[in-house]
Amino acid sequence: MCGICGLILSHRGMLSEALSDAKGEQGPSAFGNACRPAEWVRGFAARMIHRGPDDQGFLFQPPAFLGMRRLSVIDLSTGHQPIFTEDGRYGLVFNGEIYNYQEIREGLIARGHELHTNSDSEVIVHLFEEKGIQALSDLAGMFAIAIWDKERKSLFLARDRVGKKPLYIWRAPWGLAFASELKCMAFHPDFPTEVDPVAIHHYLGLGYVPAPSTPFRDVTKLLPGHWLTYEAETEDIRSGCYWRPETRVSAWTFPQACEAVRGALELSVRQRMISDVPLGAFLSGGVDSATVVALMSSLSSEPVRTFSIGFADARFDESGMAEKMARRFGAIHQTEIVDPRKGVECTLPLLAYHYDEPYGDSSALPTWHLSRLASSSVTVALTGDGGDEVFGGYDRYRAALGLDALQANPVSRFLMRFLAGFPMPDTRARTMMNRIRRFIESAGKTPEQAYEGWIGIFPEQEKGDLYTDWMNRVTRGYRSSDYIYAHMNGSDADLLSRLMICDTRTYLPGDLLPKVDIASMGHSLECRAPFLDHRLIDLVGTMPSHFKAGFFRSKIILRETFSRELPSELLRASKRGFGIPVDDWFRGELHQWSRDVLLDPVARSRNWFRPEGVLNLLKRHQENGGMGARIWHLVMLELWARAYLDKSFGN
């Protein structure tokens, strides 16, 4: 596991560097501070030392300047990067893990390649030498890859299929730069600081900035499952997609499907347990992490180390169930009861800095604490991430299926519309009554339209009420729902499949995966997600939807497959998120602090929100509650702006 970065000077950028060398200067103003690129790349790498505290490496072959920081996990002694092919033509820096690297390595050696390490990074560069872009189809893992072809003076970038590993790209006047984290490039003097107001608009709608956008106009994220090439001499950029989730349903019997799921998930867990450093697992009170720990226990001769955090507030505490599962599987378990409020005024600015972009998922805070706990004992942790997207675990899937069924019946459709006419308070609180309210209010909407409303943060109307005149003007015509619909429609798959694919392309890489990647790597901890093996995703994608979820049940095939390992108490339990009581906080001890943050003179000067709109939101929350999630998103946006626009963390 590493962090990677680089800077490629175009032909014009090389001329600029030559002129600066001749004059003894930092370079002509047209190219700003692009010159002395080796110095900048060393600086890029230093800013993400948390991703790789064990080693660093650089490739300096003008016009290419690549760097990496390494967290040593496999082949500790000879896994240094960059790594090259036999003739030195291709050089690679790489972030991630290739779980099937051993079988790829055997094939490469059989075909005459000379390999000198036992690392997964070496197989990538040799496979690329042999197959080019097609090599990506052979890789099973999580990765962000950069390969420099010194013969063609061409850079190749690629990102794993579901977006486990991040990769930012900055197209500059003097060439192209890339990095695993935005902060690496953000403090370069030439970095474009013009904020894209549409990105802020979508952040308020979704809770994250949707790819390929970032908060900055001239910086993008490489999409999951995509590659990109950059030709230094011509400045040509090409990109493409190499993977889409499988949706063609095959003929399965339920017992056959259960057997196939068990085999695929067992293989995924086994391969993710390959490590030369201490390994453990996150264990919550849910089915997904318990399934992973059950398989780890069956595959290991030693007790599995597991980690969970608990809260004093019983509404959000799953530590009791986690401890029961740990005892069931004979794990060595650590639980820490944390009070996320303690020092939150200091922790939240730190999170805003680490997450690079405006990021509004409040469960990032407990994930940060959990990663800190696990990193004190292990270097690698397996997680249950992706189980909901792959097996249909979210309550919103069942709600959409129920709404679809009710809309088909004239009597139930009339009853829902009748009940929707009664006024009910608008809140985002995660209570059963509020869920019923939101479900009833969906009368008259298609399941797709209702789904967009269920996952959204700020409705479009409320955004407009908050915005200044300028912000309303520059975001007019943009709806965050269009991003969701673009990934939901255009397929002849059934409703559940469309919703699951949509989440796999939007919420998973936009919210869930960055949450875990940033929190874990912030503590030099590598997290691996067995449910997100693309072979498992494609396998389950060929199974009929009624194997996965219905109005009354979720994760049907997963629960049935592991019913012998998991207790009925867990299998029957309702889903609980990894949440914190933000509603209570912003009505209590954090009320004044949040008000001070949002109405600070510098915050007002950004010209994004009307102060009276913010005050109205805070007042509504004090009087009726339910606005905690929206206030959290505004607070995190302002803390991000302080870190990246005001440079509150310095250089």
C-alpha positions in Angstrom: 0.0 0.0 0.0 1.4 3.3 -1.0 0.7 6.8 -2.1 1.8 7.8 -5.6 2.4 11.2 -7.3 4.0 12.6 -10.4 4.5 15.5 -12.7 5.0 15.2 -16.5 6.3 18.3 -18.3 4.9 18.8 -21.8 7.2 19.9 -24.7 6.4 23.5 -23.7 7.1 22.7 -20.1 10.5 21.3 -21.0 11.3 24.4 -22.9 10.4 26.4 -19.8 12.7 24.3 -17.7 15.5 24.7 -20.2 15.1 28.5 -20.2 15.1 28.6 -16.4 18.2 26.5 -16.2 20.0 28.9 -18.6 18.9 32.0 -16.7 19.3 30.5 -13.2 15.7 31.3 -12.5 12.7 29.4 -11.3 11.2 29.6 -14.8 9.2 32.0 -17.0 6.0 33.3 -15.6 4.0 31.5 -18.3 4.9 28.3 -16.6 5.0 29.6 -13.0 6.7 27.2 -10.7 6.7 24.1 -12.8 10.4 24.1 -13.0 12.6 22.3 -10.6 10.0 19.5 -10.9 12.0 17.0 -8.9 11.8 19.2 -5.9 8.0 19.5 -6.3 7.5 15.8 -6.6 9.5 15.2 -3.5 7.2 17.7 -1.8 4.1 15.9 -3.2 5.4 12.7 -1.7 6.3 14.2 1.7 2.7 15.5 2.2 1.3 12.0 2.2 3.9 10.3 4.4 1.0 8.9 6.4 0.2 6.7 3.4 3.7 5.3 3.3 5.9 5.8 6.4 8.2 2.9 5.6 9.9 3.9 2.3 10.0 6.3 -0.6 11.1 6.1 -4.2 11.4 8.4 -7.2 11.7 8.1 -11.0 13.3 11.1 -12.5 13.5 10.7 -16.3 12.7 14.1 -17.8 10.1 15.0 -18.8 8.7 12.5 -16.2 9.1 12.9 -12.5 7.3 10.2 -10.4 7.3 9.5 -6.7 5.8 7.2 -4.1 5.5 6.6 -0.4 5.3 3.0 0.8 3.5 1.2 3.6 5.3 -2.2 3.5 2.8 -5.1 3.5 4.1 -7.7 1.1 7.8 -8.6 0.2 9.1 -6.2 2.9 12.8 -6.5 1.8 12.6 -6.2 -2.0 9.3 -4.5 -2.7 10.9 -1.0 -3.3 9.5 1.2 -6.0 9.7 2.4 -8.7 10.2 -0.9 -10.5 11.2 -1.4 -14.1 11.0 -4.0 -16.9 14.1 -5.8 -17.9 15.1 -3.3 -20.6 14.2 -0.3 -18.4 11.6 1.0 -20.9 8.7 0.9 -18.5 8.8 2.2 -14.9 6.0 1.9 -12.4 4.8 3.4 -9.2 1.7 1.8 -7.7 -0.7 2.2 -4.8 -2.8 -0.8 -3.7 -2.7 -4.6 -3.6 -3.0 -7.2 -6.4 -4.5 -10.2 -4.7 -3.9 -12.7 -7.6 -0.3 -11.6 -8.2 1.1 -15.0 -7.4 -0.7 -16.8 -10.3 0.1 -13.9 -12.6 3.8 -14.1 -11.6 3.9 -17.8 -12.4 2.5 -17.2 -15.8 4.9 -14.3 -16.6 7.9 -16.5 -15.6 6.6 -19.3 -17.7 6.5 -16.9 -20.7 10.1 -15.8 -20.3 9.9 -12.7 -18.1 12.7 -12.1 -15.6 11.3 -11.2 -12.2 13.6 -10.3 -9.3 11.2 -9.7 -6.4 8.2 -11.4 -4.9 6.1 -8.2 -4.9 2.8 -7.6 -6.6 4.0 -4.4 -8.1 6.6 -6.1 -10.3 4.0 -8.3 -12.0 2.0 -5.2 -13.1 4.8 -3.6 -15.1 5.7 -6.8 -16.8 2.1 -7.6 -17.6 1.7 -4.1 -19.0 4.8 -4.6 -21.2 3.2 -7.8 -22.6 -0.5 -6.8 -22.9 -0.7 -3.0 -22.7 -4.1 -1.7 -21.5 -5.5 -5.2 -21.6 -3.4 -6.1 -18.6 -5.9 -4.4 -16.4 -8.4 -7.2 -17.1 -6.1 -9.7 -15.4 -5.7 -7.8 -12.2 -7.8 -8.6 -9.2 -7.3 -6.0 -6.5 -7.4 -2.4 -5.5 -5.0 -0.1 -7.2 -4.0 3.2 -8.6 -1.2 2.7 -11.2 1.2 5.0 -13.0 3.5 3.7 -15.7 6.0 5.8 -17.6 7.0 4.7 -21.1 10.4 6.5 -21.6 10.5 5.4 -25.3 7.2 7.0 -26.3 7.4 9.7 -23.5 3.9 8.6 -22.5 2.2 8.3 -19.1 -0.3 5.6 -18.3 -2.7 5.9 -15.3 -5.4 3.4 -14.2 -7.7 3.0 -11.3 -9.3 -0.1 -9.8 -12.8 -1.2 -10.9 -14.8 0.1 -7.9 -12.6 3.0 -6.9 -11.0 1.7 -3.7 -7.8 3.7 -4.4 -8.1 7.5 -5.3 -6.3 9.3 -8.1 -6.4 13.0 -8.8 -5.3 14.6 -12.0 -4.3 18.2 -12.5 -4.0 19.5 -16.1 -1.6 22.4 -15.9 -0.3 24.9 -18.5 3.1 23.1 -18.3 1.9 19.5 -18.5 0.1 17.1 -16.1 0.4 16.2 -12.5 -1.3 13.4 -10.5 -1.4 12.2 -6.9 -3.2 9.9 -4.6 -4.3 12.8 -2.5 -5.4 16.3 -3.6 -3.4 17.9 -0.7 -0.2 16.8 -2.4 -0.7 19.2 -5.3 -2.9 21.8 -3.5 0.0 23.6 -2.0 1.9 24.0 -5.3 2.1 27.7 -6.0 0.5 27.2 -9.5 -2.3 25.1 -8.2 -5.7 26.4 -9.4 -7.6 27.7 -6.4 -10.8 28.7 -8.3 -13.6 26.8 -6.7 -16.2 25.2 -8.9 -19.6 26.3 -7.5 -21.4 23.5 -9.2 -19.2 21.0 -7.3 -20.3 22.7 -4.1 -23.9 22.5 -5.3 -23.7 18.8 -5.8 -21.9 18.3 -2.5 -24.8 19.7 -0.7 -27.2 17.5 -2.7 -25.2 14.2 -2.3 -22.8 14.6 0.6 -19.7 14.3 -1.7 -18.4 15.9 -4.9 -19.3 13.4 -7.7 -16.5 12.1 -9.9 -14.9 13.1 -12.2 -15.4 16.6 -10.6 -13.4 18.0 -7.7 -13.9 21.3 -5.9 -11.4 22.9 -8.2 -12.2 23.6 -11.8 -8.9 22.3 -13.4 -8.6 19.2 -11.3 -10.4 15.9 -11.9 -10.6 12.4 -10.4 -10.0 9.5 -12.6 -13.2 7.4 -12.7 -13.2 3.9 -11.2 -12.6 1.2 -13.8 -10.9 3.7 -16.1 -7.5 4.4 -17.6 -5.8 7.5 -19.1 -2.8 8.1 -21.2 -0.9 11.4 -21.6 1.6 12.0 -24.4 4.2 14.5 -23.2 5.3 15.7 -26.7 1.8 16.3 -28.2 -0.1 16.8 -24.9 -2.8 14.4 -26.2 -4.9 12.7 -23.5 -6.9 9.5 -24.1 -9.0 7.7 -21.6 -11.4 4.7 -21.5 -13.4 2.3 -19.4 -12.2 -1.3 -18.9 -14.9 -2.7 -16.6 -18.6 -2.4 -16.0 -20.6 -4.6 -13.5 -22.1 -7.7 -15.0 -25.9 -7.5 -15.3 -26.9 -10.4 -17.6 -28.9 -12.8 -15.5 -28.1 -16.5 -15.8 -30.1 -19.5 -14.9 -29.4 -20.3 -11.3 -31.0 -22.5 -8.7 -30.9 -21.1 -5.2 -28.7 -23.9 -3.8 -26.3 -23.5 -6.7 -26.1 -19.8 -6.1 -25.4 -20.2 -2.4 -22.6 -22.6 -3.2 -21.1 -20.2 -5.7 -21.3 -17.3 -3.3 -19.6 -19.2 -0.6 -16.7 -20.3 -2.9 -16.2 -16.8 -4.3 -16.3 -15.0 -1.0 -14.0 -17.6 0.6 -11.4 -17.1 -2.2 -11.7 -13.4 -1.8 -11.1 -13.5 2.0 -8.2 -16.0 1.6 -6.4 -13.8 -0.9 -6.9 -10.7 1.2 -5.3 -12.5 4.2 -1.9 -12.7 2.4 0.3 -10.4 4.3 3.8 -10.2 5.7 2.7 -7.9 8.5 0.1 -8.2 11.4 -3.5 -8.5 10.1 -7.0 -8.2 11.6 -10.5 -7.1 10.9 -13.1 -4.4 11.7 -16.0 -6.1 13.5 -19.3 -4.3 13.9 -22.7 -5.7 14.9 -23.7 -6.3 11.3 -23.9 -9.3 9.0 -21.2 -8.2 6.6 -18.2 -7.9 8.9 -19.3 -10.9 10.9 -19.3 -13.0 7.7 -15.8 -11.8 6.9 -14.5 -12.7 10.4 -16.2 -16.1 10.3 -14.4 -16.9 7.1 -11.1 -15.5 8.4 -11.4 -17.7 11.5 -12.0 -20.8 9.4 -9.0 -20.1 7.2 -6.5 -19.2 9.9 -4.7 -21.4 12.4 -4.4 -18.4 14.8 -7.1 -16.3 16.4 -8.2 -13.4 14.3 -7.6 -9.9 15.8 -10.8 -7.8 15.6 -11.6 -4.2 16.5 -14.7 -2.2 17.2 -15.7 1.0 18.9 -18.7 1.7 21.0 -20.7 4.7 22.2 -22.2 5.6 25.5 -25.4 6.4 23.6 -27.2 3.1 23.2 -28.9 4.2 20.0 -25.6 4.2 18.2 -23.8 1.4 20.0 -23.2 -2.0 18.4 -20.2 -3.0 20.5 -22.2 -5.6 22.4 -23.1 -7.6 19.3 -19.5 -7.2 18.0 -18.2 -8.7 21.2 -20.6 -11.6 21.0 -19.4 -12.3 17.4 -15.8 -12.1 18.5 -16.4 -14.7 21.3 -18.3 -16.9 18.8 -15.3 -17.0 16.4 -12.6 -17.1 19.0 -11.2 -13.7 18.1 -8.8 -11.6 20.1 -11.1 -8.6 20.3 -10.5 -4.9 21.3 -13.3 -2.5 22.0 -12.9 1.1 22.8 -15.8 3.2 24.0 -15.3 6.7 22.6 -17.0 10.0 23.1 -16.8 11.6 19.6 -17.7 14.9 21.2 -14.4 15.0 23.0 -12.1 17.4 21.2 -14.5 17.4 18.2 -13.7 21.1 17.5 -10.1 20.0 16.9 -10.8 16.6 15.2 -13.2 18.0 12.6 -10.8 20.5 11.0 -8.3 17.6 10.9 -10.8 15.4 9.0 -11.6 18.3 6.7 -7.9 18.5 5.8 -7.4 14.8 5.4 -10.5 14.2 3.2 -9.2 16.7 0.5 -12.7 17.6 -0.7 -15.9 18.7 1.0 -17.0 15.4 2.6 -20.2 15.2 4.6 -20.6 11.7 5.9 -20.6 12.0 9.7 -19.6 8.4 10.1 -16.1 9.5 9.0 -15.6 10.5 12.6 -16.2 7.1 14.2 -14.3 5.5 11.3 -11.3 7.7 12.1 -11.4 6.5 15.8 -11.8 2.9 14.7 -8.8 3.2 12.3 -6.7 4.7 15.1 -7.6 1.8 17.4 -6.8 -0.9 14.9 -3.5 0.7 13.7 -2.1 0.4 17.2 -2.0 -3.4 16.8 -2.1 -4.3 13.1 -1.1 -2.9 9.7 -3.9 -4.5 7.6 -7.6 -4.8 8.4 -10.3 -6.6 6.5 -13.7 -4.9 6.4 -17.3 -5.7 5.5 -17.5 -2.7 3.0 -19.5 -3.4 -0.1 -21.8 -6.1 1.2 -24.9 -3.8 0.9 -24.2 -2.8 -2.7 -23.4 -6.4 -3.8 -26.1 -8.3 -2.0 -28.9 -5.6 -1.7 -28.6 -4.7 2.0 -29.9 -1.1 2.2 -33.3 -0.4 3.6 -33.9 2.0 0.6 -33.8 -0.9 -1.8 -36.6 -2.6 0.1 -38.5 0.7 0.2 -38.2 1.2 -3.5 -39.4 -2.3 -4.2 -42.3 -1.8 -1.8 -43.2 1.6 -3.4 -43.1 0.0 -6.9 -45.5 -2.7 -5.7 -47.9 -0.2 -4.0 -47.9 2.1 -7.0 -49.1 -0.8 -9.2 -52.3 -1.1 -7.1 -54.9 1.7 -7.5 -56.2 1.3 -3.9 -52.9 1.5 -2.2 -51.8 4.3 -4.5 -54.8 6.4 -3.5 -54.3 5.7 0.2 -50.7 6.8 0.0 -51.6 10.0 -1.7 -54.3 10.7 0.8 -51.9 10.2 3.7 -49.3 12.4 2.0 -51.7 15.3 2.2 -51.3 15.6 5.9 -48.6 18.0 7.1 -45.6 16.4 8.7 -42.4 18.0 10.0 -39.5 17.9 7.5 -36.5 16.2 9.3 -33.6 14.0 8.4 -33.6 12.1 11.7 -33.2 8.3 11.3 -36.3 7.4 13.2 -38.9 4.9 12.2 -41.6 7.5 12.1 -39.5 9.7 9.8 -38.8 6.8 7.5 -42.6 6.2 7.3 -43.2 9.9 6.6 -40.6 9.9 3.8 -42.1 6.8 2.3 -45.6 8.1 2.3 -44.5 11.4 0.8 -43.2 9.4 -2.2 -46.7 8.9 -3.4 -47.0 10.1 -7.0 -43.3 9.6 -7.6 -41.6 6.8 -9.5 -39.3 4.5 -7.3 -36.3 6.1 -9.0 -37.5 9.7 -8.1 -38.2 8.6 -4.6 -34.9 6.9 -4.3 -33.1 10.1 -5.2 -35.0 12.0 -2.5 -34.2 9.3 0.1 -30.4 9.5 -0.4 -30.2 13.3 -0.9 -29.1 15.8 1.8 -30.4 19.2 0.8 -33.4 19.3 -1.6 -32.9 21.7 -4.5 -35.5 24.1 -3.1 -33.7 24.3 0.2 -30.3 24.9 -1.5 -31.8 27.8 -3.3 -33.1 29.3 0.0 -29.6 29.1 1.4 -27.7 30.5 -1.6 -26.7 34.0 -2.3 -28.0 35.5 -5.6 -24.6 34.8 -7.2 -24.7 31.2 -6.1 -28.2 30.7 -7.4 -27.3 32.2 -10.7 -24.2 30.1 -11.4 -25.8 26.8 -10.3 -29.1 27.4 -12.2 -30.0 24.4 -14.3 -27.9 21.9 -12.4 -29.7 19.3 -10.4 -27.8 16.7 -8.2 -30.5 14.2 -9.1 -29.3 14.2 -12.7 -26.1 12.6 -11.6 -28.0 9.8 -10.0 -30.4 9.3 -12.9 -27.5 9.1 -15.3 -26.2 6.0 -13.5 -29.6 4.5 -12.9 -31.2 4.7 -16.3 -30.1 3.5 -19.7 -30.3 -0.2 -18.7 -33.0 -2.8 -19.2 -32.2 -4.4 -15.9 -34.9 -4.7 -13.2 -35.5 -2.0 -10.6 -33.3 -3.5 -7.8 -30.4 -4.1 -10.2 -30.5 -0.6 -11.4 -30.5 0.8 -7.9 -27.6 -1.4 -6.9 -25.6 -0.6 -10.0 -26.3 3.1 -9.4 -24.9 2.9 -5.8 -21.9 0.9 -7.0 -21.1 3.7 -9.5 -22.0 6.7 -7.3 -22.4 6.3 -3.5 -19.8 3.6 -3.1 -16.8 5.4 -4.8 -18.0 8.8 -3.9 -18.8 8.3 -0.2 -18.2 4.9 1.4 -14.8 4.0 -0.1 -13.2 7.5 0.5 -14.4 7.4 4.1 -12.5 4.2 4.9 -9.5 4.8 2.7 -8.8 8.3 4.1 -9.5 7.4 7.7 -7.4 4.2 7.6 -4.5 5.6 5.6 -4.5 8.6 7.9 -3.3 6.1 10.5 -1.0 4.1 8.1 -3.5 1.3 8.1 -4.4 -0.7 5.0 -8.1 -1.8 4.7 -9.2 -4.6 2.4 -12.8 -5.3 1.4 -13.5 -8.9 0.3 -17.0 -8.1 -0.8 -15.6 -5.7 -3.5 -13.7 -8.4 -5.4 -14.8 -7.8 -9.0 -15.2 -11.5 -9.5 -17.7 -11.7 -6.7 -19.5 -8.6 -7.9 -19.8 -10.0 -11.4 -20.9 -13.4 -10.1 -23.7 -12.0 -8.0 -24.7 -9.7 -10.8 -25.7 -12.8 -12.9 -28.1 -13.9 -10.2 -31.8 -12.9 -10.2 -32.8 -10.0 -7.9 -35.2 -12.0 -5.8 -32.1 -13.9 -4.5 -30.9 -10.7 -3.1 -33.7 -8.6 -1.7 -37.5 -8.1 -1.5 -39.8 -5.8 0.4 -39.5 -7.8 3.6 -36.0 -9.2 3.4 -32.5 -8.0 2.4 -29.3 -9.9 1.6 -31.3 -13.0 1.2 -28.6 -15.2 -0.4 -25.8 -14.0 1.9 -27.8 -14.7 5.0 -28.8 -18.1 3.8 -25.3 -19.0 2.6 -23.8 -18.3 6.0 -26.8 -19.2 8.2 -24.7 -22.0 9.9 -21.9 -19.7 10.9 -24.0 -16.7 12.0 -26.5 -16.8 14.9 -30.2 -16.1 14.2 -30.0 -13.2 16.5 -27.7 -11.4 14.1 -29.4 -12.6 11.0 -32.8 -11.2 12.2 -31.4 -7.9 13.4 -32.4 -4.8 11.5 -29.7 -2.8 9.8 -28.0 0.0 11.8 -25.6 2.5 10.3 -22.3 3.6 11.8 -23.8 6.9 13.0 -23.3 9.5 15.7 -26.0 11.8 17.3 -25.4 14.9 15.3 -28.9 16.1 15.9 -28.3 16.2 19.6 -24.9 17.8 19.3 -26.1 20.7 17.2 -29.0 21.4 19.6 -26.6 21.1 22.6 -22.9 21.5 23.2 -22.0 22.2 19.5 -24.7 24.7 18.8 -22.7 27.8 19.5 -19.6 26.4 17.9 -21.4 25.5 14.7 -23.0 29.0 14.6 -19.6 30.6 15.0 -18.1 28.5 12.2 -20.9 29.1 9.7 -21.3 32.8 10.4 -17.7 33.8 10.7 -16.9 36.9 8.6 -14.5 34.9 6.4 -17.2 32.3 5.8 -19.7 35.0 4.8 -17.1 36.5 2.4 -17.2 33.3 0.3 -20.5 34.5 -1.1 -22.0 31.0 -1.1 -24.8 31.3 1.5 -27.0 34.1 2.8 -26.4 34.6 6.6 -30.1 34.8 7.2 -30.6 31.4 5.4 -28.0 29.8 7.6 -29.6 31.4 10.7 -33.0 30.1 9.7 -31.6 26.5 9.3 -30.0 26.7 12.8 -33.2 28.1 14.3 -35.4 25.3 12.7 -33.1 22.8 14.2 -33.2 24.3 17.6 -37.0 24.4 17.5 -37.8 21.0 15.9 -34.6 19.1 15.4 -33.9 16.9 12.4 -31.5 19.3 10.6 -28.3 17.9 12.2 -27.1 16.2 9.0 -27.6 19.4 6.9 -25.7 21.5 9.5 -22.9 18.9 9.6 -22.5 19.3 5.8 -22.3 23.0 6.0 -19.8 22.9 8.9 -17.6 20.4 7.0 -17.7 22.5 3.9 -16.6 25.6 5.8 -13.8 23.7 7.6 -12.6 22.3 4.2 -12.6 25.9 2.8 -10.4 27.0 5.7 -7.9 24.2 5.1 -7.7 24.5 1.3 -8.7 28.0 0.4 -7.4 29.9 3.4 -4.5 27.4 3.9 -5.2 27.2 7.6 -2.9 24.1 7.8 0.0 26.0 6.2 2.6 24.6 3.9 
